[in-house]
Amino acid sequence: MTYTKANTTKLRMSCNQCQMLGINGVPCHETGCPNMGARWDAESGEWIKQRKCFECGCTVNADDPCCSEPMEEVWE
């Protein structure tokens, strides 16, 4: 599957678990694919599984302990 970024650079992405397709230029996995919800890392050419951070709720890589984002203090 090839898609074009704003700077007209064509990137090639594929999935080793399903037959990906593009719908209106948006790359989509088949239903039930284990890589659904993962992010594509263009440098390594791999799918990186994601999860929600237990501390702040941000989306992080599945193997990261936390997102390492500084917590914002709430001023009352």
Biopython code that builds the backbone (N, CA, C, O; Angstrom):
import numpy as np
from Bio.PDB.StructureBuilder import StructureBuilder

atoms = [
    (1, "MET", "N", (0.842, -1.167, 0.000)),
    (1, "MET", "CA", (0.000, 0.000, 0.000)),
    (1, "MET", "C", (0.884, 1.226, 0.000)),
    (1, "MET", "O", (1.835, 1.294, 0.779)),
    (2, "THR", "N", (0.601, 2.193, -0.846)),
    (2, "THR", "CA", (1.371, 3.428, -0.926)),
    (2, "THR", "C", (0.450, 4.582, -0.595)),
    (2, "THR", "O", (-0.686, 4.627, -1.066)),
    (3, "TYR", "N", (0.924, 5.509, 0.203)),
    (3, "TYR", "CA", (0.155, 6.720, 0.448)),
    (3, "TYR", "C", (1.076, 7.913, 0.343)),
    (3, "TYR", "O", (2.290, 7.775, 0.497)),
    (4, "THR", "N", (0.513, 9.095, 0.079)),
    (4, "THR", "CA", (1.298, 10.294, -0.161)),
    (4, "THR", "C", (1.112, 11.271, 0.972)),
    (4, "THR", "O", (-0.017, 11.566, 1.367)),
    (5, "LYS", "N", (2.224, 11.782, 1.506)),
    (5, "LYS", "CA", (2.181, 12.814, 2.530)),
    (5, "LYS", "C", (2.017, 14.169, 1.858)),
    (5, "LYS", "O", (2.024, 14.254, 0.630)),
    (6, "ALA", "N", (1.869, 15.227, 2.644)),
    (6, "ALA", "CA", (1.659, 16.568, 2.126)),
    (6, "ALA", "C", (2.822, 17.022, 1.239)),
    (6, "ALA", "O", (2.613, 17.776, 0.289)),
    (7, "ASN", "N", (4.035, 16.575, 1.537)),
    (7, "ASN", "CA", (5.188, 16.997, 0.736)),
    (7, "ASN", "C", (5.380, 16.095, -0.480)),
    (7, "ASN", "O", (6.448, 16.117, -1.093)),
    (8, "THR", "N", (4.372, 15.304, -0.844)),
    (8, "THR", "CA", (4.330, 14.399, -1.984)),
    (8, "THR", "C", (5.379, 13.289, -1.936)),
    (8, "THR", "O", (5.708, 12.716, -2.975)),
    (9, "THR", "N", (5.907, 12.976, -0.763)),
    (9, "THR", "CA", (6.794, 11.829, -0.618)),
    (9, "THR", "C", (5.932, 10.583, -0.487)),
    (9, "THR", "O", (5.054, 10.524, 0.373)),
    (10, "LYS", "N", (6.174, 9.589, -1.332)),
    (10, "LYS", "CA", (5.387, 8.358, -1.259)),
    (10, "LYS", "C", (6.053, 7.394, -0.295)),
    (10, "LYS", "O", (7.248, 7.115, -0.401)),
    (11, "LEU", "N", (5.275, 6.895, 0.638)),
    (11, "LEU", "CA", (5.743, 5.924, 1.619)),
    (11, "LEU", "C", (5.059, 4.590, 1.357)),
    (11, "LEU", "O", (3.885, 4.540, 0.993)),
    (12, "ARG", "N", (5.798, 3.531, 1.545)),
    (12, "ARG", "CA", (5.252, 2.190, 1.358)),
    (12, "ARG", "C", (5.038, 1.560, 2.725)),
    (12, "ARG", "O", (5.964, 1.504, 3.534)),
    (13, "MET", "N", (3.837, 1.092, 2.988)),
    (13, "MET", "CA", (3.562, 0.397, 4.245)),
    (13, "MET", "C", (2.777, -0.860, 3.942)),
    (13, "MET", "O", (1.955, -0.899, 3.026)),
    (14, "SER", "N", (3.045, -1.875, 4.721)),
    (14, "SER", "CA", (2.345, -3.141, 4.543)),
    (14, "SER", "C", (2.158, -3.768, 5.915)),
    (14, "SER", "O", (2.743, -3.323, 6.903)),
    (15, "CYS", "N", (1.351, -4.785, 5.958)),
    (15, "CYS", "CA", (1.102, -5.493, 7.209)),
    (15, "CYS", "C", (1.428, -6.961, 6.991)),
    (15, "CYS", "O", (1.017, -7.561, 5.998)),
    (16, "ASN", "N", (2.179, -7.535, 7.939)),
    (16, "ASN", "CA", (2.539, -8.940, 7.819)),
    (16, "ASN", "C", (1.451, -9.867, 8.369)),
    (16, "ASN", "O", (1.621, -11.086, 8.360)),
    (17, "GLN", "N", (0.339, -9.304, 8.847)),
    (17, "GLN", "CA", (-0.739, -10.105, 9.426)),
    (17, "GLN", "C", (-2.029, -10.085, 8.610)),
    (17, "GLN", "O", (-2.898, -10.933, 8.818)),
    (18, "CYS", "N", (-2.171, -9.124, 7.677)),
    (18, "CYS", "CA", (-3.403, -9.030, 6.894)),
    (18, "CYS", "C", (-3.117, -8.372, 5.549)),
    (18, "CYS", "O", (-1.986, -7.972, 5.273)),
    (19, "GLN", "N", (-4.140, -8.263, 4.720)),
    (19, "GLN", "CA", (-4.049, -7.568, 3.446)),
    (19, "GLN", "C", (-4.590, -6.160, 3.656)),
    (19, "GLN", "O", (-5.801, -5.941, 3.610)),
    (20, "MET", "N", (-3.689, -5.202, 3.887)),
    (20, "MET", "CA", (-4.124, -3.819, 4.104)),
    (20, "MET", "C", (-4.716, -3.236, 2.827)),
    (20, "MET", "O", (-4.409, -3.679, 1.720)),
    (21, "LEU", "N", (-5.563, -2.244, 3.006)),
    (21, "LEU", "CA", (-6.121, -1.514, 1.888)),
    (21, "LEU", "C", (-6.260, -0.063, 2.277)),
    (21, "LEU", "O", (-6.185, 0.273, 3.459)),
    (22, "GLY", "N", (-6.457, 0.788, 1.319)),
    (22, "GLY", "CA", (-6.651, 2.215, 1.583)),
    (22, "GLY", "C", (-8.081, 2.610, 1.264)),
    (22, "GLY", "O", (-8.603, 2.285, 0.198)),
    (23, "ILE", "N", (-8.704, 3.307, 2.186)),
    (23, "ILE", "CA", (-10.052, 3.824, 1.979)),
    (23, "ILE", "C", (-9.961, 5.336, 2.048)),
    (23, "ILE", "O", (-9.673, 5.902, 3.103)),
    (24, "ASN", "N", (-10.207, 5.991, 0.919)),
    (24, "ASN", "CA", (-10.072, 7.444, 0.810)),
    (24, "ASN", "C", (-8.704, 7.924, 1.293)),
    (24, "ASN", "O", (-8.601, 8.961, 1.949)),
    (25, "GLY", "N", (-7.653, 7.167, 0.967)),
    (25, "GLY", "CA", (-6.293, 7.547, 1.325)),
    (25, "GLY", "C", (-5.885, 7.205, 2.740)),
    (25, "GLY", "O", (-4.771, 7.529, 3.151)),
    (26, "VAL", "N", (-6.761, 6.554, 3.501)),
    (26, "VAL", "CA", (-6.463, 6.176, 4.877)),
    (26, "VAL", "C", (-6.122, 4.688, 4.908)),
    (26, "VAL", "O", (-6.950, 3.863, 4.521)),
    (27, "PRO", "N", (-4.896, 4.323, 5.370)),
    (27, "PRO", "CA", (-4.547, 2.909, 5.435)),
    (27, "PRO", "C", (-5.388, 2.180, 6.481)),
    (27, "PRO", "O", (-5.537, 2.662, 7.604)),
    (28, "CYS", "N", (-5.941, 1.011, 6.115)),
    (28, "CYS", "CA", (-6.823, 0.258, 7.007)),
    (28, "CYS", "C", (-6.408, -1.207, 7.059)),
    (28, "CYS", "O", (-6.052, -1.796, 6.039)),
    (29, "HIS", "N", (-6.456, -1.795, 8.260)),
    (29, "HIS", "CA", (-6.228, -3.220, 8.452)),
    (29, "HIS", "C", (-7.544, -3.958, 8.277)),
    (29, "HIS", "O", (-8.618, -3.362, 8.354)),
    (30, "GLU", "N", (-7.450, -5.270, 8.040)),
    (30, "GLU", "CA", (-8.649, -6.100, 8.033)),
    (30, "GLU", "C", (-9.176, -6.231, 9.461)),
    (30, "GLU", "O", (-8.410, -6.104, 10.416)),
    (31, "THR", "N", (-10.467, -6.481, 9.613)),
    (31, "THR", "CA", (-11.057, -6.690, 10.923)),
    (31, "THR", "C", (-10.408, -7.899, 11.586)),
    (31, "THR", "O", (-10.279, -8.956, 10.969)),
    (32, "GLY", "N", (-10.000, -7.740, 12.842)),
    (32, "GLY", "CA", (-9.388, -8.831, 13.589)),
    (32, "GLY", "C", (-7.878, -8.914, 13.446)),
    (32, "GLY", "O", (-7.260, -9.808, 14.024)),
    (33, "CYS", "N", (-7.271, -8.016, 12.700)),
    (33, "CYS", "CA", (-5.812, -8.046, 12.527)),
    (33, "CYS", "C", (-5.128, -7.706, 13.847)),
    (33, "CYS", "O", (-5.536, -6.749, 14.506)),
    (34, "PRO", "N", (-4.094, -8.461, 14.261)),
    (34, "PRO", "CA", (-3.392, -8.164, 15.510)),
    (34, "PRO", "C", (-2.681, -6.810, 15.495)),
    (34, "PRO", "O", (-2.377, -6.267, 16.558)),
    (35, "ASN", "N", (-2.413, -6.258, 14.315)),
    (35, "ASN", "CA", (-1.744, -4.957, 14.227)),
    (35, "ASN", "C", (-2.717, -3.788, 14.231)),
    (35, "ASN", "O", (-2.287, -2.636, 14.164)),
    (36, "MET", "N", (-4.020, -4.052, 14.308)),
    (36, "MET", "CA", (-4.991, -2.965, 14.376)),
    (36, "MET", "C", (-4.764, -2.193, 15.671)),
    (36, "MET", "O", (-4.671, -2.800, 16.738)),
    (37, "GLY", "N", (-4.674, -0.894, 15.599)),
    (37, "GLY", "CA", (-4.414, -0.072, 16.770)),
    (37, "GLY", "C", (-2.934, 0.158, 17.012)),
    (37, "GLY", "O", (-2.563, 0.892, 17.928)),
    (38, "ALA", "N", (-2.084, -0.458, 16.204)),
    (38, "ALA", "CA", (-0.649, -0.226, 16.310)),
    (38, "ALA", "C", (-0.279, 0.959, 15.419)),
    (38, "ALA", "O", (-1.061, 1.364, 14.559)),
    (39, "ARG", "N", (0.924, 1.516, 15.630)),
    (39, "ARG", "CA", (1.357, 2.624, 14.778)),
    (39, "ARG", "C", (2.482, 2.142, 13.880)),
    (39, "ARG", "O", (3.258, 1.265, 14.262)),
    (40, "TRP", "N", (2.570, 2.714, 12.692)),
    (40, "TRP", "CA", (3.592, 2.353, 11.725)),
    (40, "TRP", "C", (4.840, 3.187, 11.984)),
    (40, "TRP", "O", (4.772, 4.416, 12.004)),
    (41, "ASP", "N", (5.975, 2.531, 12.180)),
    (41, "ASP", "CA", (7.258, 3.217, 12.339)),
    (41, "ASP", "C", (7.969, 3.162, 10.995)),
    (41, "ASP", "O", (8.469, 2.109, 10.600)),
    (42, "ALA", "N", (8.017, 4.294, 10.287)),
    (42, "ALA", "CA", (8.582, 4.336, 8.940)),
    (42, "ALA", "C", (10.079, 4.039, 8.931)),
    (42, "ALA", "O", (10.590, 3.484, 7.958)),
    (43, "GLU", "N", (10.785, 4.398, 9.999)),
    (43, "GLU", "CA", (12.227, 4.166, 10.036)),
    (43, "GLU", "C", (12.560, 2.675, 10.074)),
    (43, "GLU", "O", (13.442, 2.218, 9.347)),
    (44, "SER", "N", (11.864, 1.923, 10.910)),
    (44, "SER", "CA", (12.154, 0.494, 11.036)),
    (44, "SER", "C", (11.289, -0.369, 10.110)),
    (44, "SER", "O", (11.610, -1.530, 9.858)),
    (45, "GLY", "N", (10.185, 0.207, 9.602)),
    (45, "GLY", "CA", (9.275, -0.562, 8.758)),
    (45, "GLY", "C", (8.485, -1.595, 9.532)),
    (45, "GLY", "O", (8.086, -2.614, 8.967)),
    (46, "GLU", "N", (8.250, -1.356, 10.813)),
    (46, "GLU", "CA", (7.550, -2.293, 11.690)),
    (46, "GLU", "C", (6.310, -1.644, 12.297)),
    (46, "GLU", "O", (6.224, -0.419, 12.394)),
    (47, "TRP", "N", (5.361, -2.466, 12.700)),
    (47, "TRP", "CA", (4.194, -2.013, 13.448)),
    (47, "TRP", "C", (4.534, -2.058, 14.926)),
    (47, "TRP", "O", (5.005, -3.085, 15.414)),
    (48, "ILE", "N", (4.305, -0.965, 15.654)),
    (48, "ILE", "CA", (4.583, -0.860, 17.084)),
    (48, "ILE", "C", (3.252, -0.896, 17.822)),
    (48, "ILE", "O", (2.418, -0.007, 17.646)),
    (49, "LYS", "N", (3.049, -1.916, 18.643)),
    (49, "LYS", "CA", (1.792, -2.032, 19.401)),
    (49, "LYS", "C", (1.684, -0.893, 20.409)),
    (49, "LYS", "O", (2.692, -0.458, 20.966)),
    (50, "GLN", "N", (0.480, -0.415, 20.642)),
    (50, "GLN", "CA", (0.205, 0.716, 21.517)),
    (50, "GLN", "C", (-0.695, 0.301, 22.666)),
    (50, "GLN", "O", (-1.415, -0.694, 22.579)),
    (51, "ARG", "N", (-0.647, 1.078, 23.748)),
    (51, "ARG", "CA", (-1.551, 0.881, 24.884)),
    (51, "ARG", "C", (-1.774, 2.230, 25.547)),
    (51, "ARG", "O", (-1.082, 3.202, 25.248)),
    (52, "LYS", "N", (-2.735, 2.279, 26.440)),
    (52, "LYS", "CA", (-3.019, 3.505, 27.181)),
    (52, "LYS", "C", (-2.145, 3.556, 28.430)),
    (52, "LYS", "O", (-2.039, 2.559, 29.144)),
    (53, "CYS", "N", (-1.512, 4.706, 28.708)),
    (53, "CYS", "CA", (-0.669, 4.872, 29.893)),
    (53, "CYS", "C", (-1.538, 4.796, 31.150)),
    (53, "CYS", "O", (-2.593, 5.426, 31.229)),
    (54, "PHE", "N", (-1.078, 4.015, 32.127)),
    (54, "PHE", "CA", (-1.853, 3.839, 33.354)),
    (54, "PHE", "C", (-1.891, 5.100, 34.200)),
    (54, "PHE", "O", (-2.834, 5.310, 34.963)),
    (55, "GLU", "N", (-0.858, 5.954, 34.068)),
    (55, "GLU", "CA", (-0.766, 7.143, 34.914)),
    (55, "GLU", "C", (-1.505, 8.346, 34.348)),
    (55, "GLU", "O", (-2.254, 9.005, 35.068)),
    (56, "CYS", "N", (-1.302, 8.642, 33.054)),
    (56, "CYS", "CA", (-1.890, 9.873, 32.509)),
    (56, "CYS", "C", (-2.936, 9.640, 31.430)),
    (56, "CYS", "O", (-3.645, 10.574, 31.054)),
    (57, "GLY", "N", (-3.048, 8.410, 30.921)),
    (57, "GLY", "CA", (-4.063, 8.108, 29.916)),
    (57, "GLY", "C", (-3.633, 8.345, 28.480)),
    (57, "GLY", "O", (-4.431, 8.131, 27.568)),
    (58, "CYS", "N", (-2.389, 8.784, 28.242)),
    (58, "CYS", "CA", (-1.894, 8.993, 26.884)),
    (58, "CYS", "C", (-1.635, 7.653, 26.208)),
    (58, "CYS", "O", (-1.475, 6.637, 26.885)),
    (59, "THR", "N", (-1.593, 7.645, 24.893)),
    (59, "THR", "CA", (-1.257, 6.442, 24.145)),
    (59, "THR", "C", (0.255, 6.333, 24.046)),
    (59, "THR", "O", (0.917, 7.277, 23.616)),
    (60, "VAL", "N", (0.812, 5.184, 24.440)),
    (60, "VAL", "CA", (2.260, 4.956, 24.445)),
    (60, "VAL", "C", (2.562, 3.601, 23.812)),
    (60, "VAL", "O", (1.658, 2.794, 23.600)),
    (61, "ASN", "N", (3.833, 3.358, 23.512)),
    (61, "ASN", "CA", (4.240, 2.049, 23.016)),
    (61, "ASN", "C", (3.978, 1.007, 24.093)),
    (61, "ASN", "O", (4.126, 1.293, 25.281)),
    (62, "ALA", "N", (3.595, -0.185, 23.695)),
    (62, "ALA", "CA", (3.217, -1.231, 24.647)),
    (62, "ALA", "C", (4.352, -1.624, 25.579)),
    (62, "ALA", "O", (4.096, -2.042, 26.709)),
    (63, "ASP", "N", (5.601, -1.503, 25.136)),
    (63, "ASP", "CA", (6.724, -1.899, 25.981)),
    (63, "ASP", "C", (7.278, -0.757, 26.835)),
    (63, "ASP", "O", (8.227, -0.975, 27.589)),
    (64, "ASP", "N", (6.717, 0.452, 26.741)),
    (64, "ASP", "CA", (7.142, 1.577, 27.579)),
    (64, "ASP", "C", (6.455, 1.508, 28.932)),
    (64, "ASP", "O", (5.255, 1.240, 28.988)),
    (65, "PRO", "N", (7.183, 1.744, 30.039)),
    (65, "PRO", "CA", (6.550, 1.707, 31.359)),
    (65, "PRO", "C", (5.546, 2.840, 31.547)),
    (65, "PRO", "O", (4.517, 2.654, 32.197)),
    (66, "CYS", "N", (5.836, 4.009, 30.984)),
    (66, "CYS", "CA", (4.937, 5.164, 31.065)),
    (66, "CYS", "C", (5.281, 6.088, 29.916)),
    (66, "CYS", "O", (6.298, 5.902, 29.247)),
    (67, "CYS", "N", (4.464, 7.055, 29.689)),
    (67, "CYS", "CA", (4.693, 7.977, 28.580)),
    (67, "CYS", "C", (5.805, 8.977, 28.876)),
    (67, "CYS", "O", (6.282, 9.650, 27.962)),
    (68, "SER", "N", (6.225, 9.089, 30.124)),
    (68, "SER", "CA", (7.295, 10.010, 30.538)),
    (68, "SER", "C", (6.941, 11.473, 30.320)),
    (68, "SER", "O", (7.829, 12.324, 30.270)),
    (69, "GLU", "N", (5.680, 11.768, 30.192)),
    (69, "GLU", "CA", (5.247, 13.154, 30.065)),
    (69, "GLU", "C", (5.172, 13.782, 31.463)),
    (69, "GLU", "O", (4.714, 13.143, 32.410)),
    (70, "PRO", "N", (5.617, 15.017, 31.583)),
    (70, "PRO", "CA", (5.496, 15.673, 32.895)),
    (70, "PRO", "C", (4.031, 15.906, 33.232)),
    (70, "PRO", "O", (3.238, 16.311, 32.381)),
    (71, "MET", "N", (3.694, 15.651, 34.457)),
    (71, "MET", "CA", (2.312, 15.848, 34.894)),
    (71, "MET", "C", (2.058, 17.338, 35.098)),
    (71, "MET", "O", (2.883, 18.049, 35.672)),
    (72, "GLU", "N", (0.909, 17.795, 34.621)),
    (72, "GLU", "CA", (0.553, 19.196, 34.801)),
    (72, "GLU", "C", (-0.096, 19.359, 36.154)),
    (72, "GLU", "O", (-0.977, 18.587, 36.533)),
    (73, "GLU", "N", (0.350, 20.381, 36.887)),
    (73, "GLU", "CA", (-0.218, 20.630, 38.207)),
    (73, "GLU", "C", (-1.528, 21.387, 38.046)),
    (73, "GLU", "O", (-1.656, 22.277, 37.205)),
    (74, "VAL", "N", (-2.483, 21.015, 38.864)),
    (74, "VAL", "CA", (-3.785, 21.678, 38.822)),
    (74, "VAL", "C", (-3.787, 22.750, 39.916)),
    (74, "VAL", "O", (-3.595, 22.457, 41.096)),
    (75, "TRP", "N", (-4.008, 23.996, 39.495)),
    (75, "TRP", "CA", (-4.055, 25.113, 40.447)),
    (75, "TRP", "C", (-5.495, 25.409, 40.786)),
    (75, "TRP", "O", (-6.329, 25.585, 39.899)),
    (76, "GLU", "N", (-5.781, 25.463, 42.053)),
    (76, "GLU", "CA", (-7.149, 25.731, 42.475)),
    (76, "GLU", "C", (-7.268, 27.116, 43.031)),
    (76, "GLU", "O", (-8.354, 27.526, 43.441)),
]
sb = StructureBuilder()
sb.init_structure("model")
sb.init_model(0)
sb.init_chain("A")
sb.init_seg("    ")
for serial, (resi, resn, name, xyz) in enumerate(atoms, 1):
    if name == "N":
        sb.init_residue(resn, " ", resi, " ")
    sb.init_atom(name, np.array(xyz, "f"), 0.0, 1.0, " ", f" {name:<3s}", serial, name[0])
structure = sb.get_structure()
